[in-house]
Structures are given as structure tokens and as C-alpha cells.
Amino acid sequence: DSLVALRGKDWVVLAADCSDFYSLFRVKNHADKVQPLSPAHLISYCGERSDILQFHDLIARNIDYYHFKNGYRLNISETAQYVRSTLAEALRKGPYNANCLLGGIDEGVAKLYWCDYLGTLVEVQHSAQGNCSHIVNSIMDMAYHEDMSLEEGIELVKRCLSEISHRMILNNSAFVIKAVTSEGIRVIQAAKCPIPDPS
């Protein structure tokens, strides 16, 4: 799995590979691992596919229920703390093998969080999860600056994804890229369902 994310002053970009693997086999090449949690929050996951799906359902439904019950949505910091506490609590009962990057906009300010399956939560400016982090973090350390525009951020993410597809042994050729701005969530590059071979 490969997750890449970075934030500017008023935007966040998250990207993920679209592959699902079981052992040595690619099961799917159009999985969307970047999902909305609210109109201004995105989360991307990596880990065991069954854990990712169950964990996303748990988080998304409880956040929707909170909004229905109280009449207002959690902000991005509260959402990140909820994700962290859910992972930490599950660690003692039935742990989820799910690492995530969580980003969003609240009152015009962008925030990005890195969270692992142990419930460790850190606010970051840019990050990666999965095996790609060995390649991507050094590229972002050199090229990232706080005053980047959204277009520059998208180009940096695309550069990172290009390096992933060229350098990693597993062929990750399909990626999904989404952005959060003050206008809402934007799909930059969608996960495409491959056209079946007619033979």
C-alpha cells in the first residue's frame, strides 16, 4: 500500500494506490482508498483490506451519527482524536491493521494528521504511509514549502507517485488523488475500473 499526503495553508491533497493484494496476487486495481468523512474531511487508509473496510465503516457511521444526534459536525482535530482513540481502544480488544492519513479544512485552515494502527497521532505538513514512505519522504522534504499553491502541491504529489511506480518492485500504476479546499472535496484523479480483456 502507498499513501501520500501534504497540506498547504488552505488545502490538503491525499493520494493512494488503487491496488488490493492478497499474498502475492493483485486482486483489484481500482480500489478507492481515499474516502470522505464529511464535506471537508478526507481519510486514506493502508493495511489489511478487511480491517480497512470495517474500520472506515465504523468511523464514518459514528461521525455521521454524531452529526445527526448533535446537529453539528466534528472539526478535523476532533475527528483525528476520535480516529486515534478508536484505534487505541481496539488495540486491547480486536486490533485493526489500519494506518491512515487524515486531512481537512476547518475555518479556512488546513490540517493533516498521520495515524498508525497503534493509535499514534501526529499533526504533519506532509507524510506517507506504507513502503513508499522510504522513497517519498525524502522527495517531500526537499521540495515542500509552506507557501505552495494547490497546483504546486498536486504536481509534487504526482512526482512522488511517479517515483513510486518507477522504483518499487510491486507495480503500482493506478492512483487516486483527491484534494480538500474551502470549496469542498475535489477529485483530481479517479480510481478507474480497468476495461476487461475481450479474449
Stockholm file with secondary structure:
# STOCKHOLM 1.0

chainA/1-199         DSLVALRGKDWVVLAADCSDFYSLFRVKNHADKVQPLSPAHLISYCGERSDILQFHDLIARNIDYYHFKNGYRLNISETAQYVRSTLAEALRKGPYNANCLLGGIDEGVAKLYWCDYLGTLVEVQHSAQGNCSHIVNSIMDMAYHEDMSLEEGIELVKRCLSEISHRMILNNSAFVIKAVTSEGIRVIQAAKCPIPDPS
#=GR chainA/1-199 SS CEEEEEECSSCEEEEEECCEEETTEEEESCCCCEEEEETTEEEEEEECHHHHHHHHHHHHHHHHHHHHHHSSCCCHHHHHHHHHHHHHHHHTTSCCCEEEEEEEEETTEEEEEEECTTCCEEEESEEEEETTHHHHHHHHHHHCCTTCCHHHHHHHHHHHHHHHHHHSSSCCCCEEEEEEETTEEEEEECCCCCCCCCC
#=GC SS_cons         CEEEEEECSSCEEEEEECCEEETTEEEESCCCCEEEEETTEEEEEEECHHHHHHHHHHHHHHHHHHHHHHSSCCCHHHHHHHHHHHHHHHHTTSCCCEEEEEEEEETTEEEEEEECTTCCEEEESEEEEETTHHHHHHHHHHHCCTTCCHHHHHHHHHHHHHHHHHHSSSCCCCEEEEEEETTEEEEEECCCCCCCCCC
//
